[in-house]
Structures are given as structure tokens and as C-alpha cells.
Amino acid sequence: MLSRGSKSLSHRGFSFVGDYKGASNNWFDKNVNVCGIFLKYVDHCNISDNIISNKYRGIQLMYSTKNILSNNIVNSNTHFGIGLYYSSNYNTLTNNTISNNGAGILVQSSNYNTFTNNVINSNNCGILLCESNNNNFLNNNVSNNNDNIVLYDSSNNDIYPKPNINRENVINRKTHPRKIPGFEAIFAITGLLAVAYLLRRRG
């Protein structure tokens, strides 16, 4: 079942603008679209039981709140599996399987989101938070990523079970990626904090 928003944007599998939309039981594959599912200024949307692979970005939310993403399989996407951007607050992500992406879950300038019972493995970075606070991660399986959890300028994020920094490859940096020498050109072109991190890891 698929419900479309009031606008359809190019280079994306499905785009939603407006509230109370939904997408379920769809299969998005191959490099036809830049983004599998894109939500902008969307509240109370239910995204469930989709398979999204081989895109540049799997599922992206921007300025969108109180949405539910559940039981999706998101794998082999270049930039990230699921990304929450720019005041995408109070969203719930549960029971998703996210693997073999650049970043599994990327949270940029978004707060008060809840992530429960997701499987996040074999990504370049499992969970990447940039300038994002007060998010809750509960009982997620985060393993076998190059970096399991990376936080830039992020605080008061509750991760349970608590990661063992010595064993689970957790990086917590106060230095903003754009302040790291050599990354200014990347940010000037892309405008995305996380791109710098991912390109650095691949180097």
C-alpha cells in the first residue's frame, strides 16, 4: 500500500509533503533514484515493511516529526540507510534491519528521537550523530561496523545497553567535522556534515 504526498520530487523513489501519509510493502532497488523514500515537512507518517537498497540514500527525513519507521530492510545504500535531518524530532524507529550502508543511521541536528530493537551491522559507521541531543537508543544490535557509534557535538543521548568504549568502537568528539583540516572543500560542495566523516573513513 502506498500513499503519495502532494508533491513528487525528482530523483527520489517516493516523496511526501504533508501529514498522515504512509508507505508499506514496497521494494526499492537499483540505482534509479537518489533516495528511496524522502519526507520533508511531514508529521505522523508510517513507513513500514519496505525493502530499500542500492540507492545513494535509503530513507531520509527533513524537518519531519512524530513519524514511525518500522520493519524496513535498508541495505547497500551509498551515503546512509536512514537519515534524520534538521529538526526531525520525536520520530520512532523500531525493528529495522540496516546493513552495508555508508552510515547505518545518521542523525543531523535532530533531537528526541527513539530507536529500539533495530539491527545495525556491517556499515561503514553504525550510528552517526552530529549536533543532535536527547535521543534514545534502546536494545539495538549495533555490531560489526567499522565504527559502531560516532558522536560529534552531541550530548544527553541515552544508549542502552551502555556501550563499552574499549570493546565496541565508540567515538565521541567535540571537534566539529568541518573544523578538521582538509574538510572545508567537502562541506562547501555538499553542505552535509556526515559526508566528511564517511569520506574520511573510506580513505
C-alpha positions, -999 to +999 in steps of 0.1 A: +000+000+000+013+034-009+000+069-003+018+098-020+022+133-007+010+164-025+043+168-045+066+143-061+102+154-063+126+141-089+154+116-082+135+101-053+115+068-053+087+083-032+084+118-018+059+130+008+049+166+017+021+169+043+009+149+072-006+114+079+008+097+048+021+061+047+042+037+026+044+000+032+052-032+015+073-017-013+106-028-028+130-001-040+161-014-057+188-004-082+204+030-088+174+046-104+167+072-077+190+091-054+167+084-024+143+056-018+118+074+004+120+111+013+099+130+038+100+168+041+078+188+065+059+156+072+043+146+105+026+114+116+037+093+086+040+055+089+068+039+068+069+001+073+078-032+057+098-017+028+129-030+012+153-003+001+187-010-015+213+003-039+203+040-036+225+069-026+203+075+004+178+049+017+152+068+038+156+105+046+135+127+068+139+165+068+120+189+091+097+160+099+083+149+133+064+122+150+068+096+122+072+059+127+097+038+107+093+001+114+102-033+099+121-019+070+151-036+054+176-009+043+209-021+028+237-013+004+229+025+001+260+047-005+255+076+019+232+063+046+205+038+053+182+061+074+189+098+079+171+123+101+180+159+092+173+194+105+147+193+133+134+159+125+123+154+161+102+129+181+104+101+155+104+064+163+125+038+145+119+002+155+127-033+142+145-021+111+174-040+096+201-017+084+233-031+069+261-024+044+254+013+041+278+042+044+262+052+077+235+029+091+216+056+110+226+093+105+211+119+128+219+155+119+206+184+141+176+164+153+165+156+188+142+135+210+141+105+186+137+069+198+155+039+183+145+005+195+153-031+185+170-022+153+197-044+138+226-021+126+255-040+113+282-042+086+280-005+078+309+019+075+295+036+106+267+021+125+252+052+142+264+087+134+251+117+154+260+153+145+248+182+167+219+160+180+208+157+216+184+138+238+179+108+215+172+074+230+187+041+217+173+011+234+182-026+228+196-021+193+220-046+179+249-025+167+278-047+156+305-054+130+306-018+117+339-001+110+328+024+137+298+013+157+288+047+173+302+081+164+290+114+181+300+149+170+289+178+192+261+157+206+250+153+242+225+137+265+219+108+242+208+077+261+223+045+247+212+012+265+228-011+270+257+012+276+285+007+251+318-005+262+342+021+248+371-003+248+353-031+230+326-015+209+345+012+190+326+043+202+340+077+192+328+109+209+343+140+196+336+177+204+356+188+173+331+196+146+339+177+113+341+210+093+368+222+117+391+193+109+418+204+084+411+193+049+373+191+050+364+227+042+360+220+004+338+190+010+314+210+031+314+238+006+302+214-021+279+191-002+266+211+028+265+178+048+284+172+079+284+134+077+298+132+042+332+144+055+332+117+081+323+089+056+348+100+030+375+101+057+367+066+068+369+053+032+402+070+028 
